[in-house]
Amino acid sequence: MSRFSDFESVAQPGVRALTPYLPGKPLSELEREFGITDAVKLASNENPLGFSPQALAAVERAARDLARYPDGGCFELKAALARRLGVAAEQITLGNGSNDVLELIARAFAGSGDEVIFSEHAFAVYPIAAQAVGATGVSVPAKDWGHDLAAMAAAIGPRTRLIFIANPNNPTGTWLKSDELQAFIEQVPERIPVVVDEAYFEYARYPAMGAADYPDALAWVERYPNLIVTRTFSKAYGLAGLRLGYSVSHRAIAGLLNRVRQPFNVNTLAQVAALAVLEDADYLQRGVQLNAAGMQQLTRGFEALGLPYIPSIGNFVCVEVGRSGVEVYNALLREGVIVRPVANYGMPRHLRVSIGLEPENARFLTALGKVLAAC
Ligand SMILES: *Cc1c(COP(=O)(O)O)cnc(C)c1O
C-alpha cells in the first residue's frame, strides 16, 4: 500500500512558497569539508571578542538550576532593561532572538490577504516572517542600496498591515538619518505598525563610526504608538548563541505580542547572561571601539585593492568584487576564510564581511587579494 507523502500539496501556500534562511557557514563545517583547522569566520556578524567573562560566570552559576523552567515573564531582565532604556517594563517584549520578536509581530498583525512592506536588499527574515503567516511581502526597490522611504510610503495601501525597516540595514550597512526616518513614521497611517529594527544600534551610535545623524528610534515610541523598536543581544552584547532580543512598543502592542509568544520563549541562561552583560560596560565599550577600528582596516584594504564598498555603520561591510561573489566566496573558503555571499539578497557581485579581530581582518584581506589576483 502506498502511503501519502506529498505534504507539499497540503501545506499552507505561504509556507510552500518559502525559501529557508541561509545562515553563514559554521566553522566546524568548513573544517570537516576542507580539513582546515585554523579557519576564520567573518560571516554572521558575531562579536569577535567572544563571550563576556561576566556572562560566562553567570551562566555557570545558573547551569545548576536548569531542571526548572525559566521565569516566563523575565521579571528581572525586563526591570533591568526598562531602567536602562528609560521605558516601562510593560512596553518590553523579549524573544528567542529578536528574530522571534519579528515573527511575533508578523503573527499578531498580518495574515492571509494582508501586505507587509519592506525594502529590497533588506534583512531576509522580513519576507520569511510575512509569508509564513500567509501575508504577501511587498519588496520596495532600494535606492543607492538603502531604503527608499518615498517609494515605501507610496507602497502603502488598504491591505498594508505592517512595515519593516532595518536601521542600519543588514546586509548593506546603509542607514536612515534621524529627520528622514521620523518624517516617514509621521506619515504612516496610525493603524499600521512600523518596526524599526536596530540590531546594530550600539555599533551605529559609536561616535567614531561617524554617523552623528543616526537616530535612536526609542526616543519616538511615546510619540508614535504604532512604532515598534527591536534590538538584540546577539551582536554588540555577544550572546548570539543564547538567543535573546526584544522590542519596545506601546503597552497595547506588547500585550498582543505577549498573547502569541510561547510561555517560556526566553531560556534561563539567556536571561542571566543578559543581566550580567548589561553590567559589563567594559565589554560593550571594547567591542564598539574594536569595530570602528576594524571597519577602517577593512575599508582601507578595499581601497588598496581598488574595490568599491557600501559605507556601513554596522559590524559588517559589503564589498563589490567585480565578478561572481559566490566564486570568490568559494575560493576564500579554500583559504580558510568564511564570509557571506549575498546573491540571495539580489547582490550577486558583493560579499558581506563581518568585522573581526585585527589579525582576522588582515588574514581576510590577504586572502581576498590572493584570490582576486588568481581569477
Ligand atoms: C542579526 C540581526 C537581527 C538579530 O537576530 P537575533 O535573532 O536577535 O540573533 C535582527 N535584525 C537584523 C537586521 C539582523 O541583522
The ligand as a Gaussian input file, in Angstrom:
#p B3LYP/6-31G(d) Opt

LIG

0 1
 C       21.316000      39.863000      13.298000
 C       20.054000      40.619000      13.017000
 C       18.953000      40.501000      13.851000
 C       19.029000      39.759000      15.150000
 O       18.935000      38.473000      15.143000
 P       18.736000      37.700000      16.524000
 O       17.571000      36.841000      16.249000
 O       18.461000      38.689000      17.608000
 O       20.010000      36.959000      16.731000
 C       17.822000      41.243000      13.605000
 N       17.779000      42.081000      12.565000
 C       18.814000      42.243000      11.762000
 C       18.721000      43.230000      10.658000
 C       19.972000      41.498000      11.948000
 O       20.993000      41.637000      11.111000

